[in-house]
Amino acid sequence: MAGLSVTGATESKSGFFDPYEPVALGKSGLKFSRFCLGTGVHGGNRQSNMTRMGKAKCEALIQGAHERGIGLFDLADLYGTHPFLLPALKGLPRDRFGIVSKIWFRPGGIPDAERPDADIVVQRFLKEIGTDYLDLVLLHCVESGSWPTELRKQMDILAGLKQKGLIRAHGVSCHSIEALEAAANEPWVDSVHTRINPYGMSMDGPVDKVVPVLKKLHAAGKGVVGMKIIGEGRLRNDEEKRDASARFVLGLGCVDVLNIGFEKAEEIDDFAARVRKVPRAA
């Protein structure tokens, strides 16, 4: 059917943004819903607010998100959310949703004293999640501006897994302006998770420094997935700033997907309504 993506949603012709329409993730060849459900709120040591709410509530949230039109789910080894996704989406064809996961290579954060190479880690991810492939795998929380040199071995392994069809795209989750700048110049990068909102909350630098790098990433054909859109939840109770954040991020024209750690179905509906009020550029 024309216009269908992995989300099953159709392209919108409205003059306003649609939170659930499929959007291209850079030049990766992948399309996902504009909204992505993040599962890493206050995540670490294989726990997050999602896992702490318990299996039944977490799976109900995932199911409700998909029923609304969310077709991309952001997981990570650090969050401990791998086992929750597939039971919540039981019976759905695998090509109707996308899965992101992330490899934690830094000291601390997960119990293991050692960090095996990416091929071993991805095989474990596939088993834990219960899928034959992952849509996007990221190196999690890169900070060094030299990460393309320091992590080249893992990058090469992930490139090999992509050739084998075990993953469809690879990239990084950035936590410094230097790392972002390196990602914009690195051909290996298919997509980048980056922190962006109009208030500089939990971002890699001041807004006026981060935005030009995001535009450079987008111009280079990298997928750009925005995180911390509502300030890591700090704007949850501020209606005016939630509206402003939606307008700002969508108005940049360089952020493809909004990755938000919704914890209630009502929060999905609330922010979806705000996105639908944002006019597209003429």
N, C-alpha and C positions, 0 to 999 in steps of 0.2 A: 504494500500500500504506500502511495507517495507520501513523503514527509515523515515517515516513521523512523524512530531512532531506537536505541536499546531501551529507552524508557517507555516506548509505546505511545508517547504523546505526539501530537501533531504540531506542525509549525503554526505560529500565531501570526495573523495579519493585522492585529489590533495596533492602534497608535500608542498603546501603553505597553509596558513590559509585562510579560507573563512569567510567573515564577516557575512554571512547570514545562514551558516549551523546551524542546531540544536545542542545545547550542553546541557549536563545534568547539572542541578543545584544541585550540590552535590548529596546527597542521598535522596533528597526530592521526587524523582519520577517524577519531572517535567523536561521538555526539552523546551528550547526557542532558538530563533536565537541568535547568538553571539552578534550582535548589538542590543542594546535597545535604544529607543528614550526617552531621558530625557526631561521633560517638566518644570523643575524648575530653569532655568537659572535666577539668581538674583531674586529668589522667596521669597515671604513673604506677610503676610496680604492678602492671597488668590489672589495674582497676581504673574506673572512672565513675562519674555520676551515673552513667548508663548501667554499668554492672552493679553499682550499689543500689539501684532501685529494684533489683531482683529480676530473675529470668522472665516471669510473666509480664511485668510492667514494661520491661525493655522490649520484649518481642511485640507487645501490643503497640508500643510507640513506633517501631519499625514498620509494622503492618499498616498502621494508620497513615504513616508518612507515604508509603507506596500507594495506598488507596487514593490519596490526595493528588498524586502525580510525581512524587519524588522518585527518581530512578537511579540515583547515585548515592552510595553509602560509603562513608569514610571511616575505615577501621585502622588499627595499628597494633603491633605487638605490645607496645607500651600501654595500650588501653585495656587489653584483655577482652576485647569485644568480638573476636573472631567466631566463637561458638554460637553467638546470638542471632546472626543474620539469617542463615539459611532456614532454621526452624520457623522463623517469623514469615518467610516468603515461600513456605512449602507449597509445592505444586506449580509455582511460576516457572515458565521457561527461562533458562539462564540468560538468554539474550534480551530479556525484558528489563534487566537492571544491571548496573555497573558496580564493581567493587574496587575500592582503593585500599591498599594497605601500605604500611611503612616499616622499614627495617631500622631498628634502633642499634646504632653502632657505638654509642658513647658509653663511658663508664657510668655505673649506677642506672637507675630507672627500671631495670628488669632484674630478676633474681640471679640470672646466670652470670657466673664469673667470667666466662669466655664469650666471644662473639664469633660464631662460625661464619664462613663465607656465604654470600648471598644465595648460591644455589641450594645449599643445605637449608637455609632459613626459608626460602620460598617454598620448598617442598613441604616443610612443616606447616607453613601458612595454608597451603592448599588442603592439607589433611585436616587442619583445625577448622577451616571454614567449610570444607566439604564440596569443593569446586574443582574443576579441571584446569581453570585458568583464572588469572587476575587481570582486570582491565588496566590498572595503573599501580605500579610499585614505586615508592619513593624512598630515598635515603632520608631519614627522619632527623630534622632539627640540625641542619648544617649551619655553621657559624663562620668558619674560616673562609677567607677570600681565596685560599689556595685549595679548597676542597676538590676541584677537578683533578689535581695532581695527587693529593693525599688519598682519595677514594677511588682512584682509577681502576684498581683491581676489581672492586665491587661493581663499578660501572661496566666494565668489560663483561663480567659474569652476567649482569642483568641484560646486556645487549644480546648475549648468547641465548638467554632464556626467552627473549623476545623473538629471536629467529626461530626458536623451537615452538612458539605458540603458547608457552606457559604463562607469559604476560603479554599484554598488548601495547603497553607504553611504559616509559620509565622517566623518572625525574627526581626532584628534591623538594623538601619542605624547608624553607629558609627562615633563619632566625637572626640575621644581621644584614645590614645594607651591603657589606662586602660580599656576602654569599649571594645575595640577589644579583649584584652586578656581575659576578662570575657566571651565574646561571644564564644571564642574557647573552653572554659571549661563548657559551659552551654548546657545540653542535649536538652532543649526546642528549641534551635535555629536551624531552617532549613536553613536559608540563611542570609547573612550579606552584606549590602552595605558598601563599604569601599573606601577611597580615596587613589589613587595610580597613580604615574607617576615617571619618573626618576629624577625629579628636586625638589621633596619635596614641590611642590606648593599646598597650601591649604590642606595639609595632616595632619595626626594625630601625626606625629613625623618624625624624620629623616628616610630616605629611609632604611638605614641599621637596624633600629629598627622595622619598619613596616613590611618589607618583611618576616622576620621569623614568625611573628604572622599570616600573611596571609597563609603561608605554613602550619602552625599548624591548622588553620581553615579548610583548604582544606583536610588535612590528617584526620581530625576529621569527614569528610563527610558533612561539611557545604557548601552550595552554596556560592560562592564568586562573588559578582557583583562589578566591579570596577567603581569608579566615578572619576571625575577630571582628566581623562586620558590626556586631552590636557590643563591641568592647569587652569580649570575653564574659558576656552576660551582665556587665555593669550598666548597660543601657536598658536592661529588661523592663524596668519600671518607669522609664522616661519616654513618653509617647512622642514628644516633639523631637527628641534626638534619634529615636528609631526611624522616624520619617526622614529626618535629615541624612541619616546614614544610608538609607536605601537610595535616596536621590543622589547622594554624592558618589557612591560606589558605582551605581549603574550609569551615572552621567560621565564617568571617566572614559567609557568606551573601550577599556582594555582589560576588564575583569570578566571572564567568561562565566564562571560558576561561583555561586555563593554557598560556602560550606559553613553551616550554622549548627551549633549544638543544641537544637531544640530539645527540651525535656518534657514537654507536654504537647498534645495535639493542638490545644488552643493557641500555643505559641506559633506553631506552623501557620495556622489560619490568620493570626494577627499580622505576622510579617508578610504573608502572601498578599493580604489586603493592602498593605503599605506599598509593596512593589507594584501592584496593579494601578496605583495612582501616579506612578512615575512615567512621564511621557518619553517616548523614544525621540532621539534627535531627528530633526527634520532632514 
